[in-house]
Structures are given as C-alpha cells and as structure tokens.
Amino acid sequence: MPEYIEQIALFAIAVIANWFSALAGGGAGLIQLPILIFMGLPFPLALATHKIATVALGVGATARHLREGHLDKLILLLIFLAGVPGVILGALFILDVPARSAEIALGILTLLLALYSMVKPELGLTTQDKHRDLAGYVVGGAVLFCIGFANGALSAGSGLFVTLWLVYWFGLEYKLAVAQTLVAVGLGWNGAGAITMGAVAEVQWSWIPALVLGSLLGGYLGAQTSIQSGNQMIKRLFEVITFVVAIKLLWG
C-alpha cells in the first residue's frame, strides 16, 4: 500500500472511531485497535500506538464540552485520581500476560453492561445526584480504579464502563456522563497510558500524526453531535456500541 494512501486510511479510521467514542462515551478501541493490528502491527505495538493517538480524542472533546459548561470538576478529579494509578498498573501488567482470558472476562462484563442499560429504560435520562458523600466517593473511586486497570491493560471499551458507572452510581444523565468520561479518560487516563506504554513499549511513530489528527477531529465532531442529541439517542447508541464491543471481545 502506498504511504500516502496508508496515511489517508489511518486518518479516516481515527475520525470514525473517535466520533463514535465521543458520542457514546467510549469504544474507540473497538474500531481503531483491531484495524491497526489488521494493518500489520503486533498487539503490544498496536496498543501503544493506539494509546498515544487517542489522547487527541480527549483534547478534541474537551475543547467542545468546555464551551457548554458540562464538566463537574469534583467528578473529573475523582476519575483522574482514582483511575490513573489503575491505568499505569494495567499497562505494565499486560506487557507480560496473555490478554485472551482477560478479554473474555471483560467481554462478559461489557455484555452485562449493555443488557443492564437496556432493561432500565429510565436509566440516565435525567440527572439525580446520588452518593455525593465520603463513602459514596470512596466506593465510586474504588470501582474507577478497577476500570482504569482494564483501560491500561486492554483499551477496549473501558470508557463505556466509566460512562455507565457515572450514570448508575452518581446519577448523571448520559449526556453529562459522556462529557466527564471523554475529558477525564480521554486526557487523563489515555495520557497516563500513553506515557507508560511509550516508555516501555515500541510505538509506530510514523502513523501517529494521521491518527492524532483524526482523533482530534473525531473527538470534536462526536462531542458536537452528543451535545445536539438527546439522552435517549445517546443511551441507545451507548447500548449498541457496548453490545458490539462485548461481541468483539468474546469473539477474539
């Protein structure tokens, strides 16, 4: 494949993957990571390259959501402080461990996420502040640490876990939960994962510019679409993407 066609393909893949991710609150790894592997990168190299590129998703989405005032500083801080240590540990853990068993376990959990949202028709359609006390933040942070570990290790659908956890535990509506996820996970978690993977694993640096530009544009456009959409549409898209991520993880 000529290099310029390869770069155009990488850009288009990044735009599409990160548009969906920014709209539904996760799932960029569903499209982008397998395609990087299909294009010839071994899993560790593809994962490290994907991690670095998706930081731009957070930049693009943050630029759009900041204009709308959708961000809860306390929730963002909790996601960052609780999740980043898990991300770093997960990124280091996956380098020496076969990922297939973990992918199957994560696939089952992701499928349960989709089914749970489907059987709760009112879930996430309105904001109802819950668990905003010390015990609530401790439990919420502990779960976010575990999700962060999955993010660092597999980078497949972990943002969807964060989105639904914010909806379920803290009572956020889907639109607001997606905004927090994109900023804290896109910038904080993916940034930590990118630094960790970049330090200990090889990166396909020649692919990074096209992927970063695509992630930046896709993140911004996805955030724009999310802001213009209602919670019902975001909820349905979240369920579809979560279901597809689960099937992908279980299928291998």
PABAZA-415603 format. One line per 3 residues: number of its first residue (from 0); their letters; for each residue x, y, z of N, C-alpha, C. Coordinates in pm, whole numbers, plus 50000, padded with zeros to 5 digits. Last residue first. Layout:
NUM	a	X/Y/Z/X/Y/Z/X/Y/Z; ...;
***
This chain:
251	gwl	48706/48754/51976/48852/48750/51968/48903/48804/51836; 48449/48728/52076/48482/48660/51950/48632/48647/51931; 48453/48889/52299/48427/48747/52316/48466/48667/52192;
248	lki	48503/49141/52183/48595/49087/52284/48577/48937/52300; 48279/49165/52013/48415/49168/51958/48514/49105/52056; 48070/49165/52197/48080/49057/52099/48221/49049/52042;
245	avv	48131/49407/52332/48128/49279/52404/48144/49161/52308; 48101/49595/52127/48231/49578/52193/48238/49443/52263; 47825/49565/52082/47920/49527/51977/48060/49507/52034;
242	fti	47724/49663/52326/47693/49527/52284/47794/49479/52179; 47819/49925/52317/47860/49836/52426/47838/49691/52387; 47680/50021/52094/47826/50013/52090/47879/49919/52198;
239	vef	47413/50002/52191/47455/49932/52069/47607/49914/52067; 47419/50164/52420/47384/50023/52432/47430/49943/52310; 47486/50414/52308/47572/50353/52411/47546/50203/52419;
236	lrk	47259/50454/52153/47389/50435/52087/47488/50371/52183; 47070/50485/52358/47056/50376/52262/47189/50348/52191; 47173/50715/52489/47155/50589/52562/47147/50471/52465;
233	imq	47155/50904/52287/47287/50868/52339/47280/50734/52412; 46874/50918/52259/46957/50874/52147/47095/50828/52195; 46806/51011/52515/46751/50885/52466/46835/50830/52351;
230	ngs	46928/51261/52541/46979/51149/52621/46927/51014/52570; 46969/51413/52211/46903/51391/52339/46958/51271/52412; 47237/51605/52058/47147/51489/52067/47081/51483/52204;
227	qis	47421/51804/52072/47300/51831/51996/47197/51720/52008; 47627/51682/52211/47562/51800/52269/47428/51828/52201; 47702/51483/52027/47648/51447/52158/47572/51562/52220;
224	tqa	47808/51636/51820/47689/51556/51795/47621/51518/51926; 48032/51743/51956/47932/51831/51898/47800/51757/51876; 48172/51508/52011/48122/51589/52122/48013/51684/52074;
221	gly	48233/51434/51746/48149/51348/51829/48091/51422/51948; 48398/51645/51669/48272/51624/51600/48177/51536/51681; 48615/51606/51850/48539/51733/51847/48403/51713/51783;
218	ggl	48700/51347/51786/48657/51381/51922/48573/51507/51925; 48771/51376/51514/48662/51287/51553/48609/51317/51692; 48990/51554/51538/48870/51593/51464/48751/51507/51504;
215	lsg	49163/51393/51697/49128/51530/51736/48998/51574/51669; 49189/51163/51543/49131/51155/51678/49084/51292/51725; 49317/51266/51315/49185/51204/51304/49114/51195/51438;
212	lvl	49557/51352/51431/49470/51449/51364/49328/51394/51350; 49652/51103/51525/49627/51214/51617/49531/51316/51555; 49684/50956/51289/49592/50908/51392/49555/51020/51490;
209	api	49879/51108/51155/49748/51088/51093/49645/51045/51197; 50097/51095/51349/50037/51222/51304/49897/51206/51245; 50152/50805/51388/50094/50889/51492/50032/51019/51438;
206	wsw	50288/50653/51212/50142/50654/51199/50076/50754/51293; 50550/50670/51284/50515/50722/51152/50364/50728/51130; 50567/50535/51528/50561/50681/51528/50522/50740/51392;
203	qve	50460/50288/51674/50470/50312/51530/50456/50463/51507; 50652/50208/51960/50540/50282/51903/50564/50300/51754; 50739/49967/52215/50763/50034/52088/50635/50101/52038;
200	ava	50728/50033/52572/50694/49955/52453/50727/50036/52327; 50783/50202/52781/50823/50062/52796/50795/49977/52672; 50701/50459/52717/50829/50442/52788/50877/50298/52787;
197	gmt	50455/50431/52600/50563/50490/52521/50699/50470/52583; 50308/50336/52816/50335/50246/52704/50450/50299/52618; 50310/50572/52977/50361/50444/53027/50400/50351/52912;
194	iag	50195/50763/52809/50329/50786/52863/50392/50654/52909; 49946/50640/52762/50036/50671/52651/50179/50690/52699; 49833/50630/53016/49861/50506/52944/49959/50528/52831;
191	agn	49808/50904/53065/49892/50822/53153/49930/50692/53084; 49631/50968/52854/49761/51033/52865/49856/50952/52950; 49409/50814/52918/49482/50783/52795/49621/50849/52794;
188	wgl	49342/50945/53164/49375/50802/53158/49457/50768/53034; 49319/51231/53084/49393/51180/53199/49437/51035/53185; 49178/51246/52828/49301/51319/52858/49383/51252/52967;
185	gva	48977/51047/52831/49046/51082/52708/49178/51153/52733; 48892/51047/53099/48951/50927/53041/49034/50962/52918; 48808/51318/53132/48895/51253/53230/48965/51130/53174;
182	vlt	48660/51369/52888/48765/51458/52936/48862/51382/53028; 48484/51155/52853/48571/51195/52744/48687/51280/52792; 48348/51147/53101/48431/51035/53056/48531/51080/52950;
179	qav	48205/51386/53106/48308/51360/53207/48404/51251/53161; 48036/51342/52881/48128/51456/52885/48240/51433/52986; 47887/51117/52959/47976/51108/52844/48079/51221/52846;
176	alk	47741/51231/53168/47836/51124/53196/47936/51108/53083; 47580/51412/53030/47680/51463/53124/47785/51357/53156; 47424/51230/52879/47498/51337/52813/47609/51390/52902;
173	yel	47302/51060/53073/47402/51009/52979/47487/51120/52918; 47294/51203/53404/47231/51167/53277/47340/51133/53177; 47424/51062/53708/47433/51156/53597/47348/51109/53480;
170	gfw	47437/50909/53943/47308/50958/53897/47314/51058/53784; 47653/50777/54044/47640/50919/54078/47515/50984/54022; 47600/50512/53953/47641/50539/54090/47617/50684/54131;
167	yvl	47500/50519/53680/47441/50434/53784/47473/50484/53925; 47660/50711/53546/47513/50715/53538/47452/50641/53656; 47914/50624/53607/47874/50760/53646/47723/50775/53643;
164	wlt	47901/50371/53488/47922/50382/53632/47882/50521/53682; 47877/50434/53218/47763/50372/53286/47778/50380/53438; 48134/50554/53177/48010/50625/53147/47893/50565/53225;
161	vfl	48310/50346/53246/48310/50471/53322/48179/50546/53301; 48247/50160/53046/48228/50126/53187/48220/50253/53272; 48330/50299/52823/48188/50267/52836/48155/50229/52980;
158	gsg	48603/50300/52857/48531/50426/52870/48382/50405/52885; 48667/50037/52794/48669/50077/52935/48599/50211/52956; 48681/49941/52532/48550/49959/52593/48550/50007/52735;
155	asl	48987/49853/52548/48873/49814/52465/48745/49828/52545; 49240/49853/52673/49198/49966/52590/49082/49930/52499; 49381/49672/52837/49316/49626/52715/49272/49736/52622;
152	agn	49523/49793/53052/49560/49660/53004/49506/49629/52865; 49413/50041/53105/49556/50031/53079/49594/49899/53014; 49145/49965/53146/49181/50059/53040/49328/50046/53003;
149	afg	49164/49804/53371/49119/49744/53245/49155/49834/53127; 49238/50005/53551/49328/49891/53527/49293/49824/53395; 49008/50162/53548/49134/50216/53497/49234/50106/53467;
146	icf	48834/49995/53679/48809/50023/53537/48936/50079/53473; 48951/50009/53933/48944/49879/53864/48920/49899/53714; 48912/50282/53988/49047/50227/53986/49049/50095/53908;
143	lva	48633/50293/53992/48704/50362/53884/48850/50315/53874; 48587/50158/54230/48542/50097/54104/48615/50161/53986; 48696/50344/54407/48749/50208/54403/48710/50139/54272;
140	ggv	48535/50571/54368/48675/50574/54329/48736/50435/54319; 48291/50481/54476/48299/50522/54335/48442/50521/54285; 48369/50445/54741/48323/50330/54661/48335/50362/54513;
137	vyg	48435/50715/54797/48533/50608/54818/48495/50485/54734; 48198/50854/54746/48316/50883/54665/48422/50774/54679; 48034/50743/54944/47999/50729/54803/48118/50753/54712;
134	ald	48161/50826/55177/48152/50682/55147/48121/50660/55000; 48126/51107/55151/48259/51047/55155/48254/50900/55118; 47861/51171/54907/47922/51182/55040/48055/51108/55038;
131	rhk	47690/51140/54689/47783/51253/54692/47832/51280/54834; 47501/50947/54604/47630/50906/54660/47734/51018/54658; 47346/51130/54334/47349/51022/54432/47491/51001/54482;
128	dqt	47140/51342/54151/47263/51331/54228/47253/51224/54336; 47008/51272/53866/46963/51259/54005/47088/51237/54090; 46924/51370/53541/47027/51371/53645/46962/51366/53783;
125	tlg	46768/51145/53305/46770/51268/53384/46879/51256/53489; 46840/50914/53179/46766/51013/53101/46756/51147/53173; 46962/50708/53320/47044/50806/53254/46972/50910/53171;
122	lep	46703/50476/53291/46839/50499/53338/46909/50604/53254; 46461/50400/53202/46472/50537/53251/46613/50574/53294; 46488/50128/53130/46454/50228/53027/46470/50372/53071;
119	kvm	46676/49888/53186/46646/50003/53270/46612/50122/53179; 46752/49703/53004/46637/49667/53089/46601/49778/53188; 46975/49829/52886/46856/49801/52806/46732/49773/52892;
116	syl	47165/49834/53088/47111/49961/53039/46982/49939/52962; 47209/49556/53108/47159/49631/53223/47096/49763/53178; 47315/49493/52856/47186/49437/52896/47125/49514/53013;
113	all	47558/49634/52868/47460/49664/52764/47322/49615/52806; 47681/49505/53088/47656/49649/53088/47546/49685/52989; 47707/49245/52995/47615/49270/53107/47583/49419/53119;
110	ltl	47904/49291/52805/47772/49246/52762/47668/49270/52871; 48114/49353/52977/48063/49455/52886/47925/49419/52835; 48156/49107/53103/48115/49222/53183/48054/49331/53095;
107	igl	48239/48957/52879/48119/48918/52955/48065/49035/53036; 48471/49098/52808/48360/49087/52714/48231/49051/52784; 48636/49055/53026/48589/49191/53001/48470/49190/52904;
104	aie	48678/48780/52991/48614/48829/53113/48556/48969/53093; 48807/48789/52741/48682/48715/52756/48606/48764/52879; 49036/48938/52802/48941/48988/52703/48806/48919/52716;
101	asr	49166/48769/52982/49116/48897/53030/49015/48956/52933; 49234/48566/52805/49144/48537/52917/49083/48666/52972; 49412/48708/52625/49286/48647/52580/49187/48621/52694;
98	apv	49659/48816/52689/49541/48900/52709/49409/48828/52684; 49934/48703/52878/49845/48678/52764/49710/48744/52789; 50156/48943/53016/50046/48850/53042/49965/48828/52915;
95	dli	50335/49150/53002/50389/49017/53029/50282/48910/53047; 50189/49380/52952/50308/49354/52871/50360/49212/52887; 49988/49417/53134/49953/49349/53009/50075/49314/52926;
92	fla	50106/49561/53347/50063/49423/53366/50048/49350/53233; 50140/49820/53255/50258/49740/53288/50224/49592/53296; 49871/49892/53226/49961/49899/53110/50087/49817/53133;
89	gli	49778/49862/53490/49725/49777/53383/49816/49775/53262; 49921/50064/53622/49941/49924/53660/49893/49830/53550; 49811/50287/53487/49956/50261/53483/49984/50115/53517;
86	vgp	49538/50265/53554/49581/50264/53414/49729/50227/53403; 49543/50292/53833/49499/50167/53773/49544/50154/53628; 49626/50561/53855/49711/50452/53907/49673/50316/53850;
83	vga	49394/50683/53721/49529/50688/53662/49623/50581/53722; 49156/50663/53879/49178/50579/53763/49320/50573/53713; 49155/50842/54091/49129/50700/54118/49172/50612/54002;
80	lfi	49212/51088/53969/49295/51041/54080/49276/50892/54106; 49010/51102/53760/49154/51111/53733/49236/51048/53843; 48768/51079/53894/48800/50985/53786/48951/50984/53762;
77	lll	48796/51301/54070/48785/51165/54123/48821/51062/54016; 48799/51514/53890/48915/51490/53976/48913/51349/54031; 48540/51491/53780/48658/51479/53695/48782/51446/53778;
74	ilk	48387/51542/54007/48379/51411/53943/48500/51388/53854; 48463/51810/54048/48487/51710/54152/48484/51569/54094; 48383/51943/53812/48524/51938/53850/48554/51831/53953;
71	dlh	48189/51857/53557/48181/51858/53703/48324/51839/53756; 48101/52016/53255/48201/51943/53332/48186/51966/53482; 47951/52158/53075/47901/52026/53113/47990/51955/53215;
68	ger	47979/52406/52946/47970/52400/53092/47918/52268/53144; 48024/52434/52677/47886/52409/52719/47870/52406/52871; 48291/52463/52630/48205/52572/52588/48062/52556/52638;
65	lhr	48389/52217/52706/48419/52333/52790/48328/52450/52756; 48324/52050/52493/48242/52044/52614/48269/52162/52708; 48526/52110/52300/48384/52135/52272/48301/52140/52399;
62	ata	48767/52047/52420/48752/52179/52358/48605/52211/52334; 48723/51779/52486/48731/51880/52592/48708/52019/52535; 48737/51655/52236/48611/51655/52309/48610/51761/52418;
59	gvg	49009/51700/52169/48901/51747/52083/48769/51757/52156; 49139/51575/52386/49163/51717/52356/49048/51773/52273; 49052/51311/52371/49018/51391/52488/49036/51539/52463;
56	lav	49169/51244/52125/49023/51236/52143/48980/51322/52260; 49439/51255/52177/49380/51365/52100/49228/51362/52104; 49482/51013/52292/49487/51131/52380/49422/51251/52309;
53	tai	49492/50827/52092/49360/50859/52147/49364/50970/52251; 49765/50792/52031/49679/50865/51938/49548/50910/52003; 49858/50639/52245/49911/50773/52223/49818/50855/52135;
50	kht	49708/50401/52209/49702/50478/52333/49746/50623/52312; 49793/50310/51955/49653/50350/51977/49640/50439/52101; 50058/50242/52015/50029/50343/51914/49888/50399/51931;
47	ala	50016/50039/52205/50092/50159/52242/50063/50272/52144; 49872/49853/52047/49813/49910/52168/49883/50039/52208; 50056/49787/51845/49928/49850/51810/49866/49918/51930;
44	lpf	50254/49667/52002/50287/49786/51923/50160/49861/51884; 50114/49446/52113/50174/49549/52201/50205/49679/52127; 50017/49310/51863/49928/49368/51964/49996/49473/52052;
41	plg	50188/49413/51557/50161/49319/51666/50087/49389/51779; 50046/49554/51262/50116/49577/51388/50087/49465/51487; 49898/49519/51025/50029/49457/51037/50103/49478/51168;
38	mfi	49641/49588/50996/49735/49653/50904/49879/49609/50927; 49524/49461/51211/49500/49407/51077/49599/49464/50976; 49602/49639/51412/49655/49502/51413/49640/49440/51274;
35	lip	49450/49857/51337/49595/49871/51344/49662/49734/51343; 49197/49742/51366/49243/49777/51232/49395/49797/51230; 49173/49708/51647/49179/49590/51558/49230/49622/51419;
32	lqi	49183/49993/51723/49286/49896/51763/49289/49772/51674; 48950/50117/51606/49086/50157/51572/49189/50050/51604; 48711/49993/51703/48737/50010/51560/48887/50026/51534;
29	lga	48738/49970/51981/48665/49867/51906/48699/49873/51758; 48854/50199/52079/48939/50082/52061/48872/49971/51983; 48635/50364/52114/48727/50391/52002/48815/50270/51973;
26	ggg	48461/50332/52330/48453/50237/52220/48545/50264/52104; 48277/50610/52479/48376/50504/52477/48362/50418/52353; 48058/50777/52461/48131/50770/52586/48230/50656/52593;
23	ala	47923/50825/52225/47868/50723/52315/47942/50712/52447; 48068/51031/52101/47923/51038/52110/47866/50944/52216; 48331/50957/52110/48294/51083/52173/48143/51096/52187;
20	sfw	48319/50717/51962/48359/50715/52102/48314/50842/52175; 48249/50806/51705/48160/50717/51780/48191/50719/51929; 48482/50961/51659/48349/51022/51653/48250/50938/51732;
17	nai	48680/50771/51668/48672/50867/51778/48544/50949/51775; 48634/50622/51434/48641/50556/51564/48619/50656/51678; 48643/50824/51230/48523/50744/51253/48522/50684/51393;
14	vai	48908/50926/51259/48791/51015/51264/48666/50935/51301; 49065/50694/51225/49067/50766/51352/48947/50858/51366; 49009/50627/50958/48978/50532/51066/48969/50604/51199;
11	afl	49115/50853/50829/48972/50823/50820/48928/50729/50931; 49390/50825/50895/49316/50945/50933/49165/50917/50935; 49450/50579/50772/49465/50594/50917/49385/50714/50968;
8	aiq	49406/50648/50502/49325/50543/50565/49330/50554/50718; 49608/50836/50465/49468/50876/50449/49375/50776/50518; 49831/50670/50503/49808/50781/50594/49664/50831/50586;
5	eiy	49801/50492/50285/49804/50441/50423/49774/50551/50523; 49832/50667/50076/49703/50600/50094/49692/50545/50236; 50100/50736/50111/50000/50842/50124/49860/50782/50141;
2	epm	50235/50489/50074/50236/50553/50206/50126/50658/50219; 50066/50220/49903/50144/50344/49902/50129/50419/50034; 50084/49881/50000/50000/50000/50000/50088/50125/50000;
***
